[in-house]
Amino acid sequence: MCRTIRTKLILFYTAGIAKYTLFYVGFAGKFVDYDNDGYKDILTGNGSSLLHHHKKDDMVTFEETNQMFRNNGDGTFNEVSKELGPAFQEKYVTRGVAVADYDNDGDMDILVCDWNDTAKLWRNNGGNRNNWLMVKTVGTRSNRDGMGARVKVTAGGITQTDQVKCGGSYLSDSDRRLHFGLGKSKTVDLIEVRWPSGLVEQFRDIKANQLVVLTEGEGITKQVAFTWK
């Protein structure tokens, strides 16, 4: 167990995350490609668990700012919170976060749930400057939502894999449509889906910037091009 903790600490320092999170209590975390460059970034919702901790330690406060770490694509991350507007400058006691493309414009927005406060919806303005793809799974032999299906997307020499799932943060559930940033790629070379039933399906040469509905055993049953920019 000690070796596992030590290994994780080394990875955090190597990735460039540890020094920016040392005095924060991260309650919620999500992998989200906020800029659609094809690499998953890290969102952390912060807030101390001790109401009066600041009375004992001046370096720790109950309310904390939330953080975003941009994936450099080489195993390292840069904190970009200050570049993302006033939402990341205010201090909250965040307990849950969810991500979804609520306005269907191609980039992922953020819903933040805070202790003793109202939920806040942060709209992403600019992530859709890069290309993207969203995938919705519909099971037939598997469960109706395709829960547990693994989807692999290859475009521009980058292969991404995600799984249809629920939950992932305290009392929060994110968009079950899978979102893939594609950078400058306008075409997806390959979509591969592995259904819980064991069925594997592949689809090639799919246009970017649309929602693709995959129905188990029936292929692509719907394609919706979002035009709201």
Backbone as a ProteinNet text record, in pm:
[ID]
protein_1_A
[PRIMARY]
MCRTIRTKLILFYTAGIAKYTLFYVGFAGKFVDYDNDGYKDILTGNGSSLLHHHKKDDMVTFEETNQMFRNNGDGTFNEVSKELGPAFQEKYVTRGVAVADYDNDGDMDILVCDWNDTAKLWRNNGGNRNNWLMVKTVGTRSNRDGMGARVKVTAGGITQTDQVKCGGSYLSDSDRRLHFGLGKSKTVDLIEVRWPSGLVEQFRDIKANQLVVLTEGEGITKQVAFTWK
[TERTIARY]
83.5	0	86.8	191.1	281.4	350.2	388.1	453.3	358.2	229.6	130	114.2	105.3	90.8	213.3	331.9	455.5	459.6	417.7	415.8	322.2	204.6	108.4	164.6	232.9	290.7	396.3	479.3	581.1	516.2	408.3	338.3	278.2	220.3	162.2	268.9	386.8	493.4	548	565	615.3	519.5	389.6	288.3	272.9	329.6	319.7	194.4	127	0.9	20.5	112.4	124.8	148.8	238.8	275	159.9	60.6	-53.3	-171.5	-164.9	-278.7	-244.8	-124.3	-77.3	-167.1	-216.9	-296.4	-445.9	-489.4	-630.8	-685.8	-816.4	-885.8	-975.4	-937.3	-1013.4	-1124.8	-1248.9	-1363	-1415.8	-1406.2	-1463.1	-1357.9	-1357.8	-1263.3	-1321.7	-1288.9	-1336.5	-1227.2	-1219	-1140.2	-1231.4	-1192.4	-1276	-1186.1	-1208.3	-1131.2	-1201	-1169.5	-1244	-1211.1	-1093.2	-1055	-1055.6	-1104.2	-1123.2	-994	-880.7	-755.8	-722.1	-806.8	-785.5	-719.2	-688.8	-625.4	-711.8	-741.2	-827.8	-756.3	-822.1	-773.3	-833.4	-786.9	-832.4	-901.3	-1025.7	-1102.8	-1114	-1081.4	-1096.9	-1186.5	-1283.4	-1369.7	-1319.2	-1282.3	-1213.8	-1298.5	-1266.1	-1330.5	-1294	-1249.5	-1204.6	-1319.8	-1285.4	-1385	-1395.4	-1312.2	-1310.3	-1350.6	-1466.8	-1525.3	-1433.6	-1367.2	-1286.4	-1136.4	-1099.4	-958.9	-871.6	-927.1	-848.6	-805.2	-874.4	-836.1	-708.1	-675.2	-555.9	-441.5	-473.8	-372.1	-406.1	-325.1	-352.3	-342	-277.3	-256.1	-371.7	-465.4	-579	-707.8	-798.4	-928.3	-1040.3	-1157.8	-1272.6	-1318.4	-1335.5	-1369.1	-1240.6	-1246.1	-1128.2	-1167.7	-1075.2	-1101.9	-1094.1	-1173.6	-1165.6	-1052.6	-1008.6	-890.6	-911.5	-844	-839.1	-693	-657.3	-521.3	-526.3	-456.3	-455.8	-352.9	-397.4	-312.1	-221.7	-89.7	5.9	29.3	-29.6	-15.7	111.7	191.6	317.2	327.7	213.3	213.2	223.7	230.9	237.5	116.3	91.2	-24.8	18	-50.6	-33.7	-164.2	-155.4	-278	-314.4	-437.4	-482.6	-604.7	-629.4	-749.5	-765.5	-655.2	-662.8	-694.9	-678.7	-705.5	-851.1	-928.4	-1062	-1175.2	-1143.6	-1249.1	-1277.7	-1373.1	-1400.2	-1454	-1515.3	-1571.7	-1464.5	-1343.1	-1234.4	-1156.8	-1201.9	-1136.2	-1213.5	-1341.7	-1424	-1398.5	-1414.2	-1393.1	-1526.8	-1530.1	-1650	-1611.1	-1712.3	-1690.3	-1754.8	-1686.3	-1741.1	-1738.7	-1848.6	-1859.2	-1882.3	-1943.8	-1969.5	-1957.2	-1909.9	-1905.7	-1957.6	-2019.5	-2065.3	-2031.7	-2008.6	-1978.2	-2076.5	-2115	-2210.3	-2209	-2239.1	-2259	-2406.1	-2441.5	-2583.4	-2645.1	-2563.3	-2617.5	-2590.9	-2538.4	-2516.9	-2439.4	-2328.3	-2246.2	-2108.9	-2088.6	-1968.1	-1859.7	-1875.9	-1777	-1845	-1765.7	-1820.2	-1831.8	-1951	-1979.5	-1972.7	-1973	-1948	-2061.7	-2110.9	-2207.3	-2138.3	-2141	-2072.8	-2175.6	-2165.3	-2254.7	-2174.4	-2214.3	-2140	-2216.6	-2141.2	-2199.2	-2270.8	-2396.1	-2475.2	-2487.2	-2501.6	-2507.8	-2585.3	-2616.5	-2688.4	-2591.6	-2646.3	-2564.7	-2532.6	-2418.1	-2374.1	-2339.5	-2390.7	-2363.8	-2265.6	-2149.1	-2045.6	-2041.9	-2076.3	-2078.6	-1939.5	-1902.5	-1773.5	-1790.2	-1724.4	-1728.3	-1591.8	-1576.5	-1450.7	-1391.7	-1435.1	-1382.1	-1410.9	-1520.5	-1557.9	-1484	-1378.8	-1292	-1216.5	-1197.6	-1144	-1258.6	-1229.8	-1332.5	-1359.7	-1468	-1513.7	-1608.9	-1640.9	-1741.6	-1808.4	-1939.6	-2011.9	-2076.9	-2075.7	-2129.7	-2233	-2351.3	-2455.1	-2477.3	-2479.3	-2499.4	-2641.6	-2699.1	-2832.5	-2819.3	-2837.5	-2824.7	-2951.8	-2934.6	-3048.2	-3033.7	-2926.5	-2897.2	-2841.2	-2761.6	-2712	-2819.4	-2788.6	-2885.8	-2915.5	-3030.8	-3081.8	-2986.7	-2922.8	-2833.3	-2694.5	-2668.8	-2534.9	-2433.2	-2481.2	-2392.2	-2284.1	-2159.3	-2047.5	-1984.2	-2046.4	-1987.6	-1859.9	-1757	-1629.7	-1617.3	-1592.6	-1586.7	-1446.7	-1388.7	-1255	-1267.7	-1206.6	-1211.8	-1069	-1040.6	-908.6	-923.1	-846.8	-848.9	-718.6	-660.5	-539.4	-423	-417.8	-308.2	-323.4	-434.8	-461.5	-576.9	-558.8	-665.7	-711	-840.7	-899.8	-998.9	-1009.1	-1103.7	-1183.3	-1313.4	-1399.1	-1505.3	-1569.5	-1670.1	-1797.6	-1910.7	-2039.4	-2060.8	-2079.7	-2091	-2174.9	-2209.3	-2284.2	-2204.6	-2245.9	-2176.8	-2041	-1947.3	-1811.6	-1773.8	-1871.2	-1843.3	-1955.9	-1933.3	-2027.5	-2165.8	-2265.3	-2405.2	-2419.4	-2337.5	-2337.8	-2332.7	-2396	-2394.3	-2375.7	-2275.3	-2242.8	-2317.8	-2304	-2362.4	-2316.4	-2410.9	-2374.7	-2339.3	-2355.6	-2301	-2150.1	-2074.5	-1929.2	-1878.1	-1788.2	-1736.7	-1588.9	-1551.2	-1413.1	-1369	-1266.7	-1207	-1119.2	-1121.9	-1049.7	-942.4	-920.1	-821.1	-857.7	-764.7	-788.2	-842.9	-861.5	-909.4	-1056.9	-1087.6	-1225.2	-1296	-1219.9	-1275.1	-1224.6	-1312.7	-1274.3	-1240.9	-1119.7	-1077.5	-1150.3	-1169.3	-1229	-1304.7	-1424	-1497.9	-1515.6	-1473.9	-1494.1	-1569.5	-1675.5	-1754	-1758.5	-1728	-1736.8	-1852.7	-1958.9	-2079.6	-2064.7	-2139.2	-2135.7	-2171.2	-2248.9	-2287.9	-2170.4	-2061.7	-1947.3	-1937.8	-2042.3	-2041.2	-1943.6	-1866.6	-1772.8	-1811	-1826.5	-1861.4	-1762.5	-1735.3	-1643.4	-1707.1	-1673.9	-1725.8	-1611.9	-1601.6	-1487.8	-1533	-1440.2	-1457.9	-1587.2	-1591.1	-1707.4	-1673.8	-1762.5	-1739.1	-1737.8	-1654.5	-1646.9	-1763.1	-1769.5	-1865.7	-2010.7	-2038.3	-2174.4	-2191.9	-2317.8	-2355.7	-2387.3	-2323	-2346.7	-2415.4	-2528.7	-2601.7	-2570.1	-2512.3	-2479.8	-2580.2	-2651	-2746.5	-2688.3	-2684	-2618.7	-2674.2	-2585.6	-2624.5	-2686.8	-2712.9	-2778	-2690.2	-2575.5	-2483.5	-2520	-2481.9	-2512.6	-2656.8	-2740.2	-2883.3	-2926	-2835.1	-2870.2	-2743.1	-2741.4	-2631.3	-2690.3	-2647.2	-2701.4	-2584.9	-2584.9	-2481.4	-2527.4	-2456.5	-2488.9	-2432	-2510.3	-2467.4	-2455.6	-2493.6	-2487.3	-2343.4	-2286.5	-2148.7	-2149.6
-120.7	0	125.6	127.1	242.6	262.6	151.3	161	219.6	181.5	234.6	384.4	432	574.6	650.3	595	659.5	670.9	564.9	566.8	675	688.2	790.2	929.5	951.8	1082.8	1118.1	1020	1043.7	1081.8	1012.7	1042.1	1182.2	1222.6	1356.7	1464.3	1445.3	1543.1	1543.5	1425.8	1416.5	1481.7	1464.8	1520.8	1671.6	1727.1	1871.1	1913.6	1819.1	1849.6	1875	1801.6	1802.2	1941	2017.1	2146.6	2247.1	2224.5	2315.3	2271.4	2151.5	2098.6	2072.1	2105.6	2069.6	2123.3	2246.1	2308.3	2311.1	2219.8	2208.9	2072.7	2071.3	1945.2	1917.6	1821.6	1790	1690.9	1737.7	1650.9	1586.5	1658.7	1609	1619.1	1524.3	1528	1465.2	1522.9	1467.7	1483.3	1383.8	1397.4	1457	1569.5	1635.6	1710.7	1690.2	1759.6	1892.1	1994.1	2119.9	2198.9	2174.2	2248.7	2164.7	2041.7	1955.5	1930.2	1923.1	1897.3	1748.8	1663.3	1519.2	1460.2	1544.3	1496.4	1535.9	1438.7	1463.9	1551.8	1658.9	1747.9	1706.1	1767.4	1729.8	1848.5	1829.1	1927.7	1881.8	1969.2	1934.3	2035.9	1984.2	2066.6	2061.5	2177	2181.9	2244.7	2209.4	2266.8	2185.8	2253.3	2182.9	2107.1	2004.4	1927.7	1975.1	2071.4	2121.1	2267.5	2296.6	2430.2	2535.5	2501.7	2601.3	2575.9	2504.9	2470.9	2596	2701.6	2822.5	2889.2	2857.5	2916.1	2853.6	2734.8	2665.8	2675.6	2698.7	2699.1	2809.5	2914.6	3028.9	2993.4	2881.2	2845.3	2764.2	2725.4	2644.7	2718.6	2730	2793.7	2693.3	2722.4	2634.7	2641.7	2764.7	2782.8	2782.3	2718.3	2709	2728.8	2774.2	2784.5	2646.3	2625.2	2502	2516	2402.5	2404.7	2324	2369.6	2295.6	2278	2154.1	2122.8	2077.6	2151.6	2120.8	2012.9	1912.1	1800.4	1843.8	1832.7	1871.4	1761.4	1643.9	1534.9	1454.9	1486.8	1414.6	1360.8	1349.1	1299.7	1408.7	1534.7	1646.1	1737.5	1817.9	1907	2046.5	2147.5	2285.2	2333.7	2401.3	2459.5	2583.3	2586.2	2696.1	2765.6	2746	2798.8	2948.8	3023.5	3168.8	3215.1	3126.7	3163.5	3138.8	3075.7	3029	3114.4	3236	3327.5	3331.9	3417.2	3443.2	3323.8	3227	3111.5	3037.6	3034.3	2963.8	3052.7	3176.8	3266.7	3278.7	3248.4	3253.8	3131	3149.2	3038.2	2975.4	2841.7	2767.2	2650	2580.4	2452.6	2347.7	2309.7	2221.9	2076.8	2008.5	1868.3	1776.2	1825.1	1741.5	1822.2	1758.6	1823.1	1724.5	1778.9	1698.8	1775.7	1704.1	1767.9	1718.5	1809.5	1775.7	1886.8	1851.7	1953.1	1992.7	2075	2103.7	2186.7	2267.9	2352.4	2296.1	2172.5	2104.1	2188.1	2248.2	2325	2261.5	2139.9	2065.2	2068.6	2149.7	2148.3	2119.9	2074.3	2028.1	2142.4	2154.3	2253.5	2187.7	2268.9	2218.2	2258.7	2162	2189.4	2163	2263.7	2255.8	2257.3	2162.1	2154.3	2187.2	2292.5	2341.5	2321.6	2307.6	2292.9	2421.3	2406.2	2518.4	2631.8	2596.7	2696.6	2639.7	2722.4	2677.7	2613	2527.4	2469.4	2577.4	2562.7	2663.1	2594.5	2649.8	2596.8	2689.5	2635.6	2713.7	2674.7	2768.9	2740.6	2756.5	2661	2661.6	2738.5	2851.8	2932.5	2928.5	2844.3	2843.1	2706.2	2606.8	2472.5	2416.6	2462.7	2409.6	2476.1	2550.5	2599.2	2482.6	2376.9	2252.3	2158.6	2055	1959.9	1857.4	1783.5	1694.7	1590.1	1491.4	1390	1346.7	1327.7	1271.8	1140.3	1043.8	910.9	874.7	837.4	786.8	638.9	555.7	412.1	371.7	284.8	228.9	77.1	10.8	-133.3	-205.1	-323.7	-410.6	-541.6	-615.1	-734.8	-695	-588.2	-533.7	-443.4	-379.6	-288.4	-171.8	-111.8	-12.3	106.1	152.8	268.1	231.9	103.1	62.3	82.5	83.1	103.3	-4.7	38.2	-55.4	-71.4	-17.9	-25.7	57	3.2	73	119.5	249.5	308.6	362.4	321	365.6	451.6	569.3	662.2	695.5	679.9	711.8	821.5	930.3	1041.7	1119.8	1157.6	1238.2	1172	1039.4	968.1	949	994.3	980.3	883.7	786.8	693.3	719.9	738.2	762.4	651.6	616.5	515.1	567.2	546.8	586	478.9	482.8	382.3	450.9	399.5	453.1	413.3	512.6	485.7	594.7	573.1	673.2	710.1	818.3	861.7	918.7	900.7	949.6	1067	1126.8	1235.1	1236.3	1297.3	1292.2	1343.7	1256.2	1288.7	1357.2	1317.4	1381.3	1276.4	1307.6	1217.9	1301.8	1270.9	1349.7	1298.2	1371.4	1335.8	1195.1	1106.8	970.3	955.4	1060.8	1062.2	1080.6	1003.4	1011.9	1122.7	1202.5	1318.7	1298.8	1323.4	1308.7	1436.2	1503.1	1614.5	1561.2	1628.2	1578.4	1674.2	1784.6	1880.3	1934.6	1928.7	1981.7	1876.4	1753.7	1646.3	1666	1662.5	1680.3	1548	1438.9	1306	1209	1121.4	1013.9	892	841.1	726	598.7	580.8	456.1	479.1	424.1	410.8	261.9	217.5	77.7	73.9	-4.4	-17.9	-164.1	-188.4	-322.1	-322.1	-390	-392.9	-491.9	-470.4	-565.3	-707.9	-723.1	-856.3	-931	-858.9	-919.2	-882	-823.2	-782.2	-667	-675.1	-568.4	-516.1	-385.6	-323.8	-212.6	-192.9	-89	-5.7	124.3	217.5	310.2	338.3	413.6	539.1	634.7	758	830.1	873.2	945.1	1093.3	1178.7	1322.3	1370.4	1469.7	1528.5	1624.3	1677	1779.9	1734.3	1616	1564.3	1462.4	1437.5	1330.3	1206.6	1095.1	968.1	873.1	818.8	722.9	583	500.7	362.7	270.2	193	96.6	-43	-116.9	-247.8	-341.3	-388.5	-481.3	-416.7	-284.8	-215.7	-107.8	-81.1	18.7	160.8	255	396.9	421.5	450.6	467.9	613.7	704.4	846.3	929	1036.8	1131.7	1272.2	1350	1484.1	1582.6	1674.5	1776.8	1898	1931.7	2050.6	2172.4	2277	2396.8	2519.3	2509.2	2623.8	2647.8	2761.9	2797.5	2921.2
0	0	0	84.7	89.4	-44.4	-109.1	-239.4	-342.5	-336.7	-430.1	-411.8	-287.1	-259.8	-308.6	-283.4	-327.4	-479.1	-548.4	-694.5	-746.6	-685	-728	-706	-592.8	-566	-669.9	-706.7	-808.4	-941.3	-976.9	-1101.1	-1099	-984.4	-973.2	-991.9	-931.6	-946.6	-1088	-1147	-1283.5	-1382.8	-1358.8	-1448.1	-1430.5	-1323.2	-1299.7	-1227.9	-1161.4	-1093.1	-944.1	-881.4	-735.4	-678.2	-739.3	-681.2	-683.5	-771.6	-780.2	-693.4	-637.1	-561.4	-414.9	-372.8	-240	-129.7	-143.9	-38.7	-71.9	-160.3	-196.4	-153.7	-126.5	-100.3	-220.9	-302.4	-422.4	-391.9	-395.9	-370.1	-496.5	-606	-731.9	-841.3	-931.5	-1041.8	-1166.9	-1282.2	-1408.9	-1514.8	-1601.8	-1723.7	-1830.2	-1887.8	-1987.5	-2085.1	-2214	-2317.3	-2344.9	-2265	-2273.7	-2400.6	-2460.3	-2579	-2706.8	-2698.1	-2816.3	-2894	-2823.7	-2894.4	-2903.2	-2845.8	-2852.9	-2730.9	-2631.3	-2508	-2388.6	-2302.5	-2188.1	-2085.1	-2046.3	-1942.9	-1808.2	-1700.4	-1566.8	-1500.7	-1460.4	-1385.1	-1240.8	-1145.8	-1005.1	-936	-860.9	-778	-635	-581.1	-452.6	-342.4	-219.6	-101.9	20.2	125.3	245.3	310.7	384.3	459.9	603.9	643.3	780.8	782.3	838.5	833.8	894.6	1004	1074.7	1059.9	952.5	934	921.4	861.9	839	968.3	1080.4	1207.3	1262.6	1213.5	1259.1	1158.6	1033.7	928.7	829.3	823.8	736.2	588.4	555.6	415.9	358.9	446.3	402.9	436.4	339.4	361.6	336.4	389.1	369	223.1	172.5	31.8	-50.2	-167.3	-252.8	-399	-478.7	-622.1	-686.4	-789.5	-867.2	-970.1	-1025.1	-1110.8	-1238.6	-1344.6	-1470	-1509.4	-1544.7	-1587.9	-1733.5	-1819.2	-1962	-1991.7	-2065.5	-2105.1	-2220.3	-2199.2	-2303	-2406.1	-2382.7	-2477.2	-2462.6	-2359.1	-2336.9	-2194.8	-2127.4	-1990.4	-1886.4	-1929.6	-1835.4	-1853.3	-1748.8	-1747.8	-1702.7	-1752.8	-1706.6	-1646.5	-1532.6	-1476.6	-1557.9	-1607.9	-1693	-1634.5	-1505.8	-1441.4	-1463.4	-1448.8	-1459	-1600	-1697.7	-1837	-1876.5	-1789	-1827.2	-1772.2	-1729.2	-1690.7	-1542.1	-1501.7	-1360.1	-1282.9	-1350.2	-1278.7	-1200.3	-1254.3	-1187.4	-1090.1	-1071.3	-976.9	-845.9	-850.1	-728.9	-642.6	-511.4	-418.1	-378.3	-380.3	-344.4	-254.9	-206.7	-138.1	-227.4	-332.3	-434.8	-387.9	-411.7	-372.5	-492.4	-596.7	-713.7	-841.5	-948.7	-1079.8	-1184.8	-1285.8	-1399.1	-1525.8	-1634.8	-1762.3	-1867.4	-1955.9	-2061.9	-2165.8	-2288.2	-2391.5	-2387	-2289.4	-2264.6	-2376.6	-2446.4	-2551.9	-2691.4	-2697.1	-2825.6	-2926.6	-2879.9	-2972.4	-2993.7	-2938.9	-2968.3	-2864.5	-2760.5	-2652.3	-2518.9	-2423.5	-2296.4	-2196.6	-2139	-2036.8	-1898.8	-1793.6	-1659.1	-1565.7	-1488.6	-1381.8	-1248.6	-1160.6	-1031.9	-919.9	-829.3	-713.6	-587.8	-516.6	-401.9	-271.3	-164.2	-30.8	9.4	54.5	106.8	4.6	-121.9	-227.4	-345	-441.5	-560.2	-659.9	-745.2	-852.5	-954.9	-1020.5	-1117.4	-1248.5	-1357.6	-1491.2	-1561.3	-1595.6	-1662.5	-1809.6	-1896.4	-2038.7	-2098.9	-2180.7	-2250	-2380.6	-2389.4	-2511.5	-2578.9	-2677.1	-2750.6	-2773.2	-2697.4	-2717	-2854.7	-2915.3	-3045.8	-3161.7	-3130.3	-3238.6	-3301.7	-3223.9	-3278.1	-3312.2	-3389	-3430.8	-3320.9	-3335.9	-3229.3	-3286.1	-3203	-3235.4	-3106.1	-3112.1	-2998.6	-3041	-2950.7	-2979.9	-2874.1	-2921	-2831.9	-2864	-2760.3	-2780.6	-2741.6	-2823.2	-2795.1	-2800.8	-2688.3	-2684	-2727.5	-2783.5	-2816.8	-2740	-2766.6	-2686.5	-2550.4	-2548.3	-2422.2	-2362.9	-2248.4	-2187.4	-2281.4	-2263.6	-2357.2	-2375.9	-2266.9	-2275.5	-2325.8	-2345.2	-2385.7	-2274.6	-2149.5	-2035.8	-2033.3	-2025.7	-2027.6	-2164.2	-2267.8	-2402.1	-2407.1	-2472.6	-2489.1	-2633.9	-2650.4	-2784.1	-2808.6	-2920.7	-2960.3	-3085.4	-3082	-3194.7	-3237.7	-3366.8	-3421.5	-3525.3	-3506.2	-3600.7	-3587	-3700.1	-3697.7	-3627.6	-3630.3	-3567.6	-3418.3	-3360.3	-3217.2	-3196.5	-3108.5	-3073.6	-2930.9	-2913.9	-2782.7	-2751.4	-2623.6	-2580.4	-2462	-2464.1	-2352	-2332.5	-2218.8	-2184.2	-2138.5	-2181.4	-2137.9	-1991.8	-1907.3	-1763.6	-1699.4	-1572.6	-1497.3	-1372.8	-1307.7	-1186.5	-1218.3	-1124	-1144.4	-1058.6	-989.5	-896.7	-793.4	-679.9	-568.2	-608.8	-599.8	-630.5	-767.1	-863.1	-994.7	-1105.1	-1216.3	-1331.9	-1457.1	-1534.4	-1653	-1776.4	-1885.4	-2014.4	-2053.5	-2084.6	-2120.7	-2267.8	-2343.9	-2479.1	-2466.1	-2538.5	-2529.3	-2621	-2566.9	-2638.7	-2669.9	-2795.7	-2839.1	-2910.6	-2857.7	-2928.8	-3041.2	-3155.8	-3273.3	-3323	-3252.4	-3298.8	-3435.9	-3529.5	-3664.3	-3760.7	-3713.6	-3801.5	-3835	-3962.1	-4006.9	-4033.5	-4024.4	-4049.7	-3944	-3898.5	-3806.8	-3890.5	-3875.2	-3954.4	-3913	-3780.5	-3731.7	-3601.5	-3595	-3469.5	-3444.1	-3327.7	-3289.6	-3158	-3153.2	-3030.3	-2989.1	-2863.5	-2803.5	-2705.4	-2741.5	-2660.7	-2544.7	-2436.1	-2324.7	-2365.2	-2470.9	-2518.6	-2581.7	-2613	-2680.6	-2827	-2882.5	-3022.7	-3042.9	-3151.1	-3187.4	-3325.6	-3338.3	-3466	-3497.7	-3626.5	-3671.2	-3781.6	-3782.2	-3881.6	-3923.4	-4050.9	-4102.2	-4177.8	-4181.8	-4259.4	-4220.9	-4096.8	-4042.8	-4032.9	-4078.4	-4071.7	-3925.6	-3899.5	-3765.6	-3741.5	-3619	-3578.8	-3591.9	-3538.6	-3538.4	-3426.1	-3394.4	-3302.7	-3385.4	-3349.9	-3417.9	-3320.2	-3359.5	-3276.8	-3326.9	-3240.5	-3273.4	-3205.7	-3284	-3231.2	-3246.7	-3138.6	-3135	-3242.6	-3328.4	-3433.6	-3555.4	-3549.8	-3660.7	-3721.8	-3661	-3714.4	-3677.3	-3764.1	-3741.8	-3783.8	-3687	-3715.4	-3720.1	-3679.1	-3684.1	-3679.9	-3755.8	-3753.9	-3748.8	-3649.7	-3630.7	-3631.1	-3726.8	-3734.5	-3655.9	-3548.5	-3470.2	-3542.7	-3548.9	-3622.7	-3534.6	-3406.5	-3317.3	-3275.4	-3315.5	-3280.8	-3193.3
[MASK]
+++++++++++++++++++++++++++++++++++++++++++++++++++++++++++++++++++++++++++++++++++++++++++++++++++++++++++++++++++++++++++++++++++++++++++++++++++++++++++++++++++++++++++++++++++++++++++++++++++++++++++++++++++++++++++++++++++++

